[in-house]
Amino acid sequence: MYVFSLVLIVILTVADQLIKLAVVNGIEVGEVIRVIHFGDFEVFNLTHITNKGAAWSMMEGKTWFLVGFPIVVILGGCVYMYFKRSDSKLLLVSLAMMIAGGIGNLIDRIRLGEVVDYIRFEPINFPVFNFADICVVVGVIMLAVYFIFFDKSSDKPKEAPETTGTDETPVTVEASAENGEPSDE
């Protein structure tokens, strides 16, 4: 499953970069392509914008941090994934998705100095995002589901019965079949 997770990272990262390449080559910056709409009601559009910051353009201009921090997180995620390689498939896939999303946006920051965003969900005023962002968010949700519902490492081991420290054999009390009371035998 570990090898599958590594392959998944590569596939998702390549998909992200190919989509971004298509957006850069096919959509002018600021251009909006209507995809799903009902009359004047917009649901989903494609647009080409760039983001020099993190989510919602926070930390714009802090390139050293926006490159360095993801590198540390990606490397940490890969090491954690290696040590948990025999654990849950859900855990490994969630980590792979988060790592792939981080790598996809990191490639943009290193190559272009900014991240290419293109998915615009219109019904709410939400920032434009990309496939790598979707991978990170879905991976985080899956990781939360794993830790909330499936992680067994937080379960306490069952405590052993206390012993008196002597070599006494335990006394058993048998119940009488007639009235459920201990028998005198």
Sine and cosine of phi, psi and omega as CSV:
sin_phi,cos_phi,sin_psi,cos_psi,sin_omega,cos_omega
0.00,0.00,-0.49,0.87,0.02,-1.00
-0.89,0.46,-0.70,0.71,0.01,-1.00
-0.90,0.44,-0.66,0.75,0.06,-1.00
-0.84,0.54,-0.67,0.74,0.01,-1.00
-0.89,0.45,-0.66,0.76,0.04,-1.00
-0.91,0.42,-0.66,0.75,0.05,-1.00
-0.90,0.44,-0.64,0.77,0.03,-1.00
-0.88,0.47,-0.64,0.76,0.06,-1.00
-0.85,0.52,-0.74,0.68,-0.02,-1.00
-0.89,0.45,-0.72,0.69,-0.03,-1.00
-0.88,0.47,-0.73,0.68,-0.02,-1.00
-0.92,0.40,-0.62,0.78,0.02,-1.00
-0.91,0.40,-0.70,0.72,0.03,-1.00
-0.90,0.44,-0.68,0.73,0.03,-1.00
-0.86,0.52,-0.71,0.70,0.02,-1.00
-0.86,0.52,-0.73,0.68,-0.04,-1.00
-0.93,0.37,-0.59,0.81,0.04,-1.00
-0.92,0.39,-0.65,0.76,0.05,-1.00
-0.89,0.45,-0.71,0.71,0.00,-1.00
-0.90,0.44,-0.61,0.79,0.06,-1.00
-0.89,0.46,-0.68,0.73,0.04,-1.00
-0.89,0.46,-0.64,0.76,0.01,-1.00
-0.91,0.41,-0.73,0.68,-0.02,-1.00
-0.88,0.48,-0.65,0.76,-0.04,-1.00
-0.99,0.12,-0.38,0.93,-0.12,-0.99
-0.93,-0.37,-0.25,0.97,-0.05,-1.00
-0.77,-0.63,0.80,-0.60,0.04,-1.00
-0.93,0.36,0.51,-0.86,0.04,-1.00
-0.85,0.53,0.80,-0.60,0.00,-1.00
1.00,0.00,-0.26,0.97,0.02,-1.00
-0.93,0.36,0.62,-0.79,0.02,-1.00
-0.89,-0.46,0.79,-0.62,0.07,-1.00
-0.93,-0.36,0.88,-0.47,0.00,-1.00
-0.96,0.29,0.79,-0.61,-0.03,-1.00
-0.93,-0.38,-0.84,0.55,0.02,-1.00
-0.83,-0.56,0.86,-0.51,0.02,-1.00
-0.44,-0.90,0.41,-0.91,0.07,-1.00
-0.83,-0.56,0.99,-0.11,-0.12,-0.99
0.91,0.41,-0.84,-0.54,0.02,-1.00
-1.00,0.02,-0.10,0.99,-0.01,-1.00
-0.99,0.13,0.94,-0.35,-0.02,-1.00
-1.00,0.09,0.69,-0.72,0.05,-1.00
-0.92,-0.40,-0.79,0.61,-0.11,-0.99
-0.61,-0.79,0.79,-0.62,0.03,-1.00
-0.73,-0.68,0.37,-0.93,0.16,-0.99
-0.96,-0.28,0.66,-0.75,0.08,-1.00
-0.52,-0.85,0.36,-0.93,-0.02,-1.00
-0.91,-0.41,0.94,-0.34,0.12,-0.99
-0.75,-0.66,0.25,-0.97,0.08,-1.00
-0.84,-0.55,0.44,-0.90,-0.07,-1.00
-0.73,-0.68,0.89,-0.45,0.01,-1.00
-1.00,0.00,-0.03,1.00,0.00,-1.00
-0.91,-0.40,-0.33,-0.94,0.08,-1.00
-1.00,-0.05,-0.43,-0.90,0.00,-1.00
-0.82,0.58,0.67,-0.74,-0.02,-1.00
0.83,0.56,0.50,0.87,0.03,-1.00
0.88,0.48,0.36,0.93,0.07,-1.00
-0.93,0.38,0.47,-0.88,0.07,-1.00
0.89,0.45,0.46,0.89,0.04,-1.00
-0.86,0.51,0.72,-0.69,-0.01,-1.00
1.00,-0.03,-0.10,0.99,0.02,-1.00
-0.99,-0.12,0.80,0.60,-0.11,-0.99
-0.84,0.54,-0.67,0.74,-0.02,-1.00
-0.85,0.53,-0.65,0.76,0.01,-1.00
-0.96,0.27,-0.65,0.76,-0.05,-1.00
-0.95,0.32,-0.21,0.98,0.13,-0.99
-0.98,-0.19,-0.71,0.70,-0.07,-1.00
-0.92,0.38,-0.72,0.69,-0.03,-1.00
-0.89,0.47,-0.74,0.68,0.05,-1.00
-0.87,0.48,-0.57,0.82,0.04,-1.00
-0.87,0.49,-0.71,0.70,0.02,-1.00
-0.89,0.45,-0.70,0.71,-0.02,-1.00
-0.91,0.41,-0.67,0.74,0.01,-1.00
-0.89,0.45,-0.73,0.68,0.02,-1.00
-0.89,0.45,-0.68,0.73,0.05,-1.00
-0.88,0.48,-0.66,0.75,0.04,-1.00
-0.90,0.44,-0.64,0.77,0.02,-1.00
-0.91,0.41,-0.66,0.75,0.03,-1.00
-0.91,0.42,-0.71,0.70,0.02,-1.00
-0.87,0.49,-0.67,0.74,0.01,-1.00
-0.89,0.46,-0.63,0.78,0.03,-1.00
-0.89,0.46,-0.72,0.69,-0.03,-1.00
-0.95,0.33,-0.40,0.91,0.01,-1.00
-0.98,-0.19,0.29,0.96,-0.12,-0.99
-0.85,0.52,-0.42,0.91,0.00,-1.00
-0.99,-0.15,0.10,0.99,0.01,-1.00
-0.99,0.10,-0.38,-0.92,-0.09,-1.00
-0.86,0.50,0.62,-0.78,0.10,-1.00
-0.90,0.43,-0.61,0.79,0.02,-1.00
-0.87,0.50,-0.68,0.73,0.03,-1.00
-0.88,0.47,-0.74,0.67,-0.05,-1.00
-0.92,0.40,-0.65,0.76,0.01,-1.00
-0.93,0.38,-0.64,0.77,0.02,-1.00
-0.90,0.44,-0.68,0.73,0.05,-1.00
-0.90,0.44,-0.67,0.74,0.01,-1.00
-0.87,0.49,-0.66,0.75,0.00,-1.00
-0.91,0.42,-0.69,0.73,0.01,-1.00
-0.91,0.42,-0.67,0.74,0.01,-1.00
-0.90,0.43,-0.70,0.71,0.01,-1.00
-0.87,0.49,-0.70,0.71,0.03,-1.00
-0.88,0.47,-0.67,0.75,0.04,-1.00
-0.89,0.45,-0.66,0.75,0.03,-1.00
-0.91,0.41,-0.68,0.73,0.00,-1.00
-0.84,0.53,-0.73,0.68,0.01,-1.00
-0.96,0.29,-0.52,0.85,0.04,-1.00
-0.91,0.41,-0.65,0.76,0.05,-1.00
-0.85,0.53,-0.70,0.72,0.03,-1.00
-0.86,0.50,-0.73,0.69,-0.05,-1.00
-0.88,0.47,-0.65,0.76,-0.01,-1.00
-0.96,0.27,-0.70,0.72,-0.09,-1.00
-0.97,0.24,-0.67,0.74,-0.12,-0.99
-0.93,-0.37,-0.27,0.96,-0.08,-1.00
0.99,0.15,0.06,1.00,-0.01,-1.00
-0.34,-0.94,0.26,-0.96,-0.01,-1.00
-0.98,-0.21,0.69,-0.73,0.04,-1.00
-1.00,0.05,0.85,-0.53,0.07,-1.00
-0.89,-0.45,0.48,-0.88,-0.10,-1.00
-0.43,-0.90,-0.20,0.98,-0.04,-1.00
-1.00,-0.10,0.83,-0.56,-0.03,-1.00
-0.84,-0.54,0.92,-0.39,0.04,-1.00
-1.00,-0.10,0.93,-0.38,-0.21,-0.98
-0.99,0.14,-0.53,0.85,-0.11,-0.99
-0.85,0.53,-0.46,0.89,0.09,-1.00
-0.84,-0.54,0.41,-0.91,0.01,-1.00
-0.98,0.18,0.99,0.13,-0.06,-1.00
-0.90,-0.43,0.59,-0.80,0.00,-1.00
-0.88,0.48,0.46,-0.89,0.07,-1.00
-0.93,0.37,0.63,-0.77,-0.07,-1.00
-0.67,-0.74,-0.10,-0.99,-0.06,-1.00
-0.64,-0.77,0.01,-1.00,-0.03,-1.00
-0.88,0.47,-0.63,0.77,0.01,-1.00
-0.88,0.47,-0.64,0.77,0.04,-1.00
-0.89,0.45,-0.64,0.77,0.04,-1.00
-0.89,0.46,-0.68,0.73,0.02,-1.00
-0.86,0.52,-0.70,0.71,-0.02,-1.00
-0.90,0.44,-0.74,0.68,-0.05,-1.00
-0.90,0.43,-0.73,0.69,0.01,-1.00
-0.90,0.44,-0.64,0.77,0.04,-1.00
-0.88,0.47,-0.66,0.75,0.03,-1.00
-0.91,0.41,-0.67,0.74,0.03,-1.00
-0.89,0.46,-0.71,0.71,0.02,-1.00
-0.89,0.46,-0.63,0.78,0.02,-1.00
-0.90,0.43,-0.66,0.75,0.04,-1.00
-0.89,0.46,-0.69,0.73,0.04,-1.00
-0.87,0.50,-0.68,0.73,0.01,-1.00
-0.86,0.51,-0.78,0.62,-0.07,-1.00
-0.94,0.35,-0.53,0.85,-0.02,-1.00
-0.97,0.24,-0.68,0.74,-0.17,-0.99
-0.95,-0.31,-0.42,0.91,-0.17,-0.98
-0.85,-0.52,-0.30,0.95,-0.06,-1.00
-0.94,0.34,0.84,-0.54,-0.02,-1.00
-0.99,-0.16,-0.12,0.99,-0.07,-1.00
-0.93,0.36,-0.38,0.92,-0.01,-1.00
-1.00,0.07,-0.17,0.99,0.04,-1.00
-0.93,0.36,0.72,-0.69,0.03,-1.00
-0.96,0.27,0.64,-0.77,0.10,-0.99
-0.92,0.40,0.56,-0.83,0.00,-1.00
-0.92,0.40,0.71,-0.70,-0.03,-1.00
-0.96,0.27,0.63,-0.77,0.06,-1.00
-0.97,0.25,0.52,-0.85,0.03,-1.00
-0.89,0.46,0.54,-0.84,-0.01,-1.00
-0.94,0.35,0.58,-0.81,0.06,-1.00
-0.89,-0.45,0.41,-0.91,-0.03,-1.00
-1.00,0.07,-0.19,0.98,-0.01,-1.00
1.00,0.05,0.06,1.00,0.03,-1.00
-0.96,-0.29,0.16,-0.99,0.00,-1.00
-1.00,-0.05,0.39,0.92,-0.01,-1.00
-0.94,0.34,0.59,-0.81,0.09,-1.00
-1.00,0.09,0.61,-0.79,-0.03,-1.00
-0.92,0.40,0.56,-0.83,0.01,-1.00
-1.00,-0.10,0.76,-0.65,0.06,-1.00
-0.95,-0.31,0.61,-0.79,0.03,-1.00
-0.93,-0.37,0.84,-0.54,0.00,-1.00
-0.99,-0.12,0.64,-0.77,0.03,-1.00
-1.00,0.06,0.59,-0.81,0.07,-1.00
-0.95,0.32,0.64,-0.77,-0.01,-1.00
-0.93,0.36,-0.34,0.94,-0.10,-0.99
-0.99,0.17,-0.75,0.66,-0.12,-0.99
-0.79,-0.61,0.09,1.00,0.03,-1.00
0.98,0.22,0.04,1.00,0.01,-1.00
-1.00,0.06,0.46,-0.89,0.08,-1.00
-0.87,0.50,0.64,-0.77,0.00,-1.00
-1.00,0.07,0.38,-0.92,-0.03,-1.00
-1.00,-0.07,0.11,0.99,-0.11,-0.99
-0.96,0.29,0.00,0.00,0.00,0.00
